[in-house]
Amino acid sequence: MKRYDLRPLKDNFYDTMLEKLDKEVSLDEVVIFMFEIGDFSPIQKSADLVHEMGYTLMNSIKFNEVDWTLVVKKTKIKELQEREEQSIMKINEEVSEEILKKIYNNLKTIKQNKLEQKEEI
């Protein structure tokens, strides 16, 4: 886990925060960003920015009277969605294969029954 102190940047820390997430933080790593609260607008703006970029905002906490911390995980929402879609596709393939096997077996049984009925006649 890395911790970045962005307080010296005052309210101009957004680009630096995104740059660090993009270049210095590994996938699935959790980081803490500390910045000055100011007029409280950086809190919502930074949370919105993290969300817009597709990262996971795990927590947003008041550190003290003038500082705020964001806890961010570099797991892109898109990547999570892709993983979920792949899992769903795999399950669908397995279910489809199972259903096709059952249909095939049912058709085979029906064919056998019809052949047996013809033989009886």
JONOR-V68861 format. One record per helix or strand. SS is the DSSP state (H for helix, E for strand). FROM is the first residue (numbers start at 0). LEN is the number of residues. If there is no record, write none. Layout:
((SS FROM LEN) (SS FROM LEN))
This chain:
((E 1 4) (H 6 3) (H 13 10) (E 29 7) (H 40 12) (E 55 7) (E 66 7) (H 76 44))
